[in-house]
Structures are given as structure tokens and as C-alpha cells.
Amino acid sequence: MVRRVDVTGTDGVRLAAWEFADSPKGRAESERAPGILLLHGLMGRSAHWASPARWLSERHRPVGLDQRGHGRSDKPAEGPYTRDAYVADAEAAIEQLGLAPVVLIGHSMGALTAWQLAAKRPDLVKALIICDMRASALGAASQREWEDWFASWPLPFATLADVRKWFGEDDPWVERPNPSRGEFFAEVMAERADGWRPVFSREQMLRSRATWVYDAHWEELAQVRCPTLVLRGIDGELGRAEAQEMVRVLPRGQYAEVADAGHLVHYDQPEGWRTAVEPFLEQLAEDHPDDGDEEEGRDDRDPSAADPAIP
């Protein structure tokens, strides 16, 4: 069973959070389980985490957050859609839902939000999983490519079958047929009077993206003190060399990859994603048998005093 819980984000924005826990032991015990906050990527929604959340709920309390401008959350015309706003929203969700100390699992833009929050509020974050998100700047050309791509969408779609076919086969960005990509986009469409359109504003998505594509994020990554898994799809956007450099920069980084997966790694290959993630979570459980205990030997120095090698 999935339960919706509304959260108040920064500037009073209403955010839809989704409790995925379906514990046979009851809700009260489920809410005492270790918390996990799932953060989708740009254009995504919490429903994209449904498959991983099923097994996560066996031992954890997984909660998905529809970030501002996405899913069932508010989409204020004027925003803000800044990095600070996204991070503050996730911070508010953790505190209002009582998830701390939380494991943050983020995909793409959601992963950046997760590591920025882990750097800002280490007291709230137990561990971090970064799914297919680069720390390097993508640059102005990347933003122009996205503008052109959004303009190419043949909106409105007559049917959901048309949505699946275009994003899974006909989209110029698709190198070979990818049914899971078609399904991914079908989940972020809603039927309007003239056909099927995205639940988000493409203009707002570009504004959100513009706040992070021009800058590198290595310095914030280096400030993350908790155990962190950097996970990539073999055919995703995060290359192996950059992923391994991210692991090196992270004070407590680990690396994993999923074969036959693209950028939508947890959606492309949910079983492969589980195989990569589960040992990391089991290791956390062994290292932290009681979430209330302080981690032995934890480094409580000011993260800003660290001097990692940042590319």
C-alpha cells in the first residue's frame, strides 16, 4: 500500500510525499524502521521508485518525494526552482516525516540534491546513494540541446501508446528501441482535453536544470562525510572514469555499476540495481545496528577544513 503525506517545503510550497512501506507488522513499527528518502531526477516522480521500494520496505521505511514542479507537488509559476529550494524541500521532508538519520537515494538531479543536503546537514544523513549523476559541469551546449529536444516533442500525444512509442523508439535521442524509457515517460503524462501532455512544465524544467548544468559540484561532493555509493548504468550519462574520480574525492566513497542499464538505471534494470545497492545497505546495517548510536570514530571536523584533491 502507498500512502500520500503532504509536506510543506520552503516558501510554503506543498509537496507530495509517498510512503511506500507495506510492513505486515503495522504502520507504527514501519515508521520506526530506518528511513530512506528517494529523490527522482528531472521530469521524474516518486512512482518511478515503486519497484525498488517494494523490497526496500522489507527492512526500511522508504519515502518518495515529488519535488517541486514534479508529480503531484505544487508547481509555482515563479518558482523558485533553485538548488537551495530543492535542497531545503528535501530537508523539510526529512524533518517533518521523522526520517533522520536517513539514507538518501537520488537519481540524476535528485542525486545532486541529495549530496548537497548531505554536505549541508550531515546530522540528518546516515548514508547516500548517487545514481548516475555527474559532478562535472555540463555546459551551455547541453542546455541548448535540451531546449531543442523539448521543442521537438510532438505534443499533444493522442494516446499513451503514442507516448511509449515516441520516447521508446522515435525520439532522436534514442539510439535503439528502449521500452522502459517509453514506460518512464508514460508515467509523467496526464490526459487533457486535446490529448496527453506532461504533468510538468518544460519551461520550469529548463529553469531547474539551468541552476546546476553550468557549474561543477566537486567541492560539495568532497564535503559529504557519510558512507556514499556512486552507482552508474554502463550505458548511462556518468562515465566510469568520472564515477571513480567521484569515489576518490568522497571521504567514504564506494563504486558500483549495473550492466545493460542506461541513465534510468533503477528503472531500466531494477534487479541489477538491487544487486548493486543491497550489499551497501546491508553493510550500513552491520555498521549501525542501532540508529541512535553515534558512529564509532566518526570524523566530526568541520567539512570545510578538508583539503581533498578536487579536479
C-alpha positions as CSV (number, residue, x, y, z in Angstrom):
1,M,0.0,0.0,0.0
2,V,1.2,3.5,-0.9
3,R,0.2,6.4,1.4
4,R,0.4,10.0,0.4
5,V,1.6,12.5,3.0
6,D,1.8,16.2,2.3
7,V,4.9,18.1,3.3
8,T,5.4,21.9,3.5
9,G,8.5,22.9,1.6
10,T,10.4,26.2,1.6
11,D,8.2,29.3,0.7
12,G,5.2,27.2,1.7
13,V,5.2,25.0,-1.4
14,R,3.0,21.9,-0.9
15,L,5.0,18.8,-1.6
16,A,3.6,15.3,-2.1
17,A,5.5,12.6,-0.3
18,W,4.7,8.9,-0.7
19,E,5.1,6.3,2.0
20,F,5.9,3.0,0.2
21,A,6.3,0.9,3.4
22,D,3.9,-2.0,3.5
23,S,5.0,-3.8,6.6
24,P,2.9,-6.7,7.8
25,K,3.9,-5.7,11.3
26,G,1.8,-2.5,11.0
27,R,2.4,1.2,10.3
28,A,3.8,2.1,13.8
29,E,6.6,-0.4,13.5
30,S,7.2,0.5,9.9
31,E,7.7,4.2,10.9
32,R,10.4,3.0,13.4
33,A,12.3,1.3,10.6
34,P,15.4,3.1,9.2
35,G,14.3,5.9,6.9
36,I,15.1,6.2,3.2
37,L,14.2,9.3,1.2
38,L,14.0,8.6,-2.6
39,L,14.6,11.6,-4.8
40,H,13.7,11.3,-8.5
41,G,15.5,13.1,-11.3
42,L,14.5,15.9,-13.6
43,M,11.0,15.3,-15.1
44,G,10.6,12.2,-12.8
45,R,8.2,11.4,-10.0
46,S,8.1,9.2,-6.9
47,A,6.2,6.5,-8.8
48,H,9.4,5.7,-10.7
49,W,10.8,4.3,-7.4
50,A,7.9,1.8,-6.9
51,S,9.8,-1.3,-7.9
52,P,12.9,-0.7,-5.7
53,A,10.6,0.5,-2.9
54,R,8.9,-2.9,-2.7
55,W,12.0,-4.7,-1.5
56,L,13.4,-1.7,0.4
57,S,10.2,-1.7,2.5
58,E,11.1,-5.2,3.9
59,R,13.6,-3.7,6.2
60,H,13.3,0.1,5.8
61,R,10.9,2.9,5.6
62,P,11.2,4.2,2.0
63,V,9.5,7.5,1.3
64,G,9.5,9.1,-2.2
65,L,9.3,12.9,-2.6
66,D,7.7,14.5,-5.6
67,Q,10.0,17.5,-5.8
68,R,8.6,21.0,-6.6
69,G,7.5,21.3,-10.2
70,H,7.1,17.5,-10.5
71,G,4.5,14.8,-9.9
72,R,1.7,15.8,-7.6
73,S,3.6,18.6,-5.9
74,D,3.0,22.3,-6.4
75,K,4.4,23.9,-9.5
76,P,4.6,27.6,-8.6
77,A,4.8,29.7,-11.8
78,E,7.5,31.9,-10.4
79,G,9.3,29.2,-8.6
80,P,11.9,29.4,-7.1
81,Y,13.5,26.4,-8.9
82,T,16.9,26.9,-7.4
83,R,19.3,24.5,-5.9
84,D,18.7,26.0,-2.5
85,A,15.0,25.5,-2.9
86,Y,15.3,21.8,-3.9
87,V,17.7,21.1,-1.0
88,A,15.6,22.9,1.5
89,D,12.5,21.0,0.4
90,A,14.3,17.6,1.0
91,E,15.5,18.9,4.3
92,A,11.9,19.8,5.3
93,A,10.6,16.4,4.2
94,I,13.2,14.6,6.4
95,E,12.4,16.7,9.4
96,Q,8.6,16.7,9.1
97,L,8.4,13.0,8.4
98,G,10.8,12.0,11.1
99,L,13.2,10.1,8.8
100,A,16.5,11.1,10.3
101,P,19.1,9.7,10.3
102,V,18.1,9.0,6.7
103,V,19.6,7.2,3.8
104,L,19.3,9.5,0.8
105,I,18.9,7.7,-2.6
106,G,18.9,10.1,-5.5
107,H,18.8,9.7,-9.3
108,S,20.3,12.3,-11.6
109,M,19.2,15.8,-10.4
110,G,17.8,14.1,-7.3
111,A,21.3,12.7,-6.5
112,L,22.8,16.2,-6.7
113,T,20.1,17.4,-4.3
114,A,21.0,14.5,-2.0
115,W,24.7,15.2,-1.9
116,Q,24.2,18.9,-1.4
117,L,21.9,18.2,1.5
118,A,24.3,15.6,3.0
119,A,27.1,18.3,2.8
120,K,24.8,20.9,4.4
121,R,23.2,18.8,7.1
122,P,25.4,15.9,8.0
123,D,23.3,15.4,11.2
124,L,20.3,14.3,9.2
125,V,22.0,11.9,6.8
126,K,23.3,8.4,7.6
127,A,24.4,7.4,4.1
128,L,24.0,8.4,0.5
129,I,23.5,6.6,-2.9
130,I,24.2,8.6,-6.0
131,C,22.6,7.2,-9.1
132,D,24.0,8.3,-12.5
133,M,24.7,11.9,-11.8
134,R,27.9,13.8,-12.9
135,A,29.9,16.2,-10.7
136,S,31.4,18.0,-13.7
137,A,29.7,21.0,-15.4
138,L,27.7,20.0,-18.5
139,G,27.9,23.5,-20.0
140,A,25.8,25.8,-22.2
141,A,25.8,23.5,-25.2
142,S,24.0,20.8,-23.1
143,Q,21.3,23.3,-22.1
144,R,20.7,24.3,-25.7
145,E,20.4,20.6,-26.7
146,W,17.7,20.2,-24.1
147,E,15.8,23.3,-25.3
148,D,15.9,21.8,-28.8
149,W,14.8,18.4,-27.6
150,F,11.8,19.8,-25.6
151,A,10.8,21.7,-28.7
152,S,10.8,18.5,-30.8
153,W,8.2,16.7,-28.6
154,P,5.1,16.1,-30.9
155,L,2.6,17.3,-28.3
156,P,-0.1,16.5,-27.6
157,F,0.1,12.7,-27.9
158,A,-3.2,11.1,-29.0
159,T,-2.7,8.0,-26.7
160,L,-0.4,6.6,-24.1
161,A,0.7,4.1,-26.7
162,D,1.9,7.0,-28.8
163,V,3.9,8.3,-25.8
164,R,5.5,4.9,-25.3
165,K,6.4,4.6,-28.9
166,W,7.9,8.1,-29.4
167,F,10.0,8.1,-26.2
168,G,10.9,4.4,-26.6
169,E,11.6,4.3,-30.4
170,D,11.1,7.5,-32.4
171,D,12.8,10.1,-30.2
172,P,16.0,11.2,-32.0
173,W,17.8,10.8,-28.6
174,V,17.0,7.0,-28.6
175,E,19.9,5.0,-30.1
176,R,18.0,1.7,-30.1
177,P,14.5,0.7,-29.0
178,N,14.1,1.1,-25.3
179,P,10.6,0.1,-23.9
180,S,11.5,1.0,-20.4
181,R,12.2,4.6,-21.4
182,G,8.8,4.7,-23.1
183,E,7.2,3.5,-19.9
184,F,9.1,6.0,-17.9
185,F,7.6,8.9,-19.8
186,A,4.2,7.4,-19.9
187,E,4.1,7.8,-16.1
188,V,4.7,11.5,-16.3
189,M,1.8,12.2,-18.8
190,A,-1.7,13.3,-18.0
191,E,-4.8,13.3,-20.2
192,R,-6.0,16.8,-21.2
193,A,-8.9,18.0,-23.4
194,D,-6.7,17.8,-26.5
195,G,-4.6,14.7,-25.6
196,W,-1.7,13.6,-23.4
197,R,0.7,16.1,-22.1
198,P,3.5,16.1,-19.4
199,V,2.4,16.8,-15.8
200,F,5.3,19.2,-15.6
201,S,6.2,22.5,-17.4
202,R,9.0,22.1,-19.8
203,E,9.9,25.7,-19.2
204,Q,10.2,25.1,-15.5
205,M,12.3,22.0,-16.1
206,L,14.8,24.1,-18.1
207,R,14.8,26.7,-15.3
208,S,15.5,23.9,-12.8
209,R,18.3,22.5,-14.9
210,A,19.9,25.9,-15.6
211,T,20.7,26.1,-11.9
212,W,23.2,23.2,-12.0
213,V,24.4,22.5,-15.5
214,Y,26.8,25.4,-15.8
215,D,28.7,24.6,-12.6
216,A,30.8,21.7,-11.3
217,H,29.9,20.2,-7.9
218,W,33.1,18.6,-6.8
219,E,33.6,20.8,-3.8
220,E,30.2,19.9,-2.3
221,L,30.8,16.3,-3.0
222,A,34.1,16.4,-1.0
223,Q,32.2,17.7,2.0
224,V,30.0,14.6,2.2
225,R,31.3,12.8,5.3
226,C,28.9,9.8,5.4
227,P,29.3,6.5,3.5
228,T,28.4,7.0,-0.1
229,L,27.8,4.7,-3.0
230,V,28.3,6.1,-6.5
231,L,26.3,3.9,-8.9
232,R,26.2,4.1,-12.7
233,G,24.5,2.4,-15.6
234,I,27.0,1.0,-18.0
235,D,25.3,3.0,-20.8
236,G,24.3,5.9,-18.7
237,E,25.4,9.5,-18.6
238,L,28.0,9.1,-15.8
239,G,31.2,7.6,-17.3
240,R,33.4,5.1,-15.4
241,A,36.4,7.4,-15.1
242,E,34.3,10.3,-13.7
243,A,32.4,8.0,-11.3
244,Q,35.7,6.6,-10.0
245,E,37.0,10.1,-9.5
246,M,33.9,10.9,-7.6
247,V,34.6,7.9,-5.3
248,R,38.2,9.2,-4.8
249,V,37.0,12.7,-3.9
250,L,34.4,11.4,-1.4
251,P,35.9,10.7,2.0
252,R,34.0,7.4,2.3
253,G,33.0,6.6,-1.3
254,Q,32.3,3.3,-2.9
255,Y,31.7,2.3,-6.5
256,A,29.1,0.1,-8.3
257,E,27.8,-0.3,-11.8
258,V,24.8,-2.0,-13.4
259,A,25.2,-3.9,-16.7
260,D,22.7,-3.3,-19.6
261,A,21.4,-0.2,-17.9
262,G,21.2,3.4,-19.2
263,H,20.7,6.6,-17.4
264,L,17.4,5.4,-15.9
265,V,19.3,2.7,-14.1
266,H,16.8,1.8,-11.4
267,Y,14.0,1.8,-13.9
268,D,15.9,0.0,-16.7
269,Q,17.2,-2.8,-14.6
270,P,15.5,-2.9,-11.1
271,E,17.0,-6.3,-10.3
272,G,20.5,-5.2,-11.3
273,W,20.0,-2.1,-9.3
274,R,19.1,-4.1,-6.3
275,T,22.1,-6.4,-6.7
276,A,24.3,-3.3,-6.6
277,V,22.6,-1.4,-3.8
278,E,21.7,-4.2,-1.3
279,P,25.2,-5.0,-0.1
280,F,25.8,-1.3,0.6
281,L,22.6,-1.2,2.7
282,E,23.5,-4.4,4.5
283,Q,26.9,-3.0,5.3
284,L,25.2,0.0,6.8
285,A,23.0,-2.2,9.0
286,E,26.1,-4.1,10.3
287,D,28.0,-0.9,11.0
288,H,24.9,0.8,12.6
289,P,22.9,-1.9,14.4
290,D,21.2,0.9,16.4
291,D,20.4,4.2,14.5
292,G,20.5,6.0,17.9
293,D,24.2,5.2,18.5
294,E,27.0,7.5,17.4
295,E,29.3,6.0,14.8
296,E,32.5,4.9,16.5
297,G,35.4,7.0,15.3
298,R,33.3,9.4,13.3
299,D,35.2,12.4,11.9
300,D,33.4,15.4,13.4
301,R,35.7,18.0,11.9
302,D,34.3,20.9,10.0
303,P,34.0,19.6,6.4
304,S,35.2,23.0,5.1
305,A,38.5,22.3,6.7
306,A,39.1,19.3,4.4
307,D,41.5,19.7,1.6
308,P,40.7,17.0,-0.9
309,A,42.1,16.9,-4.4
310,I,39.3,18.4,-6.5
311,P,39.6,18.3,-10.2
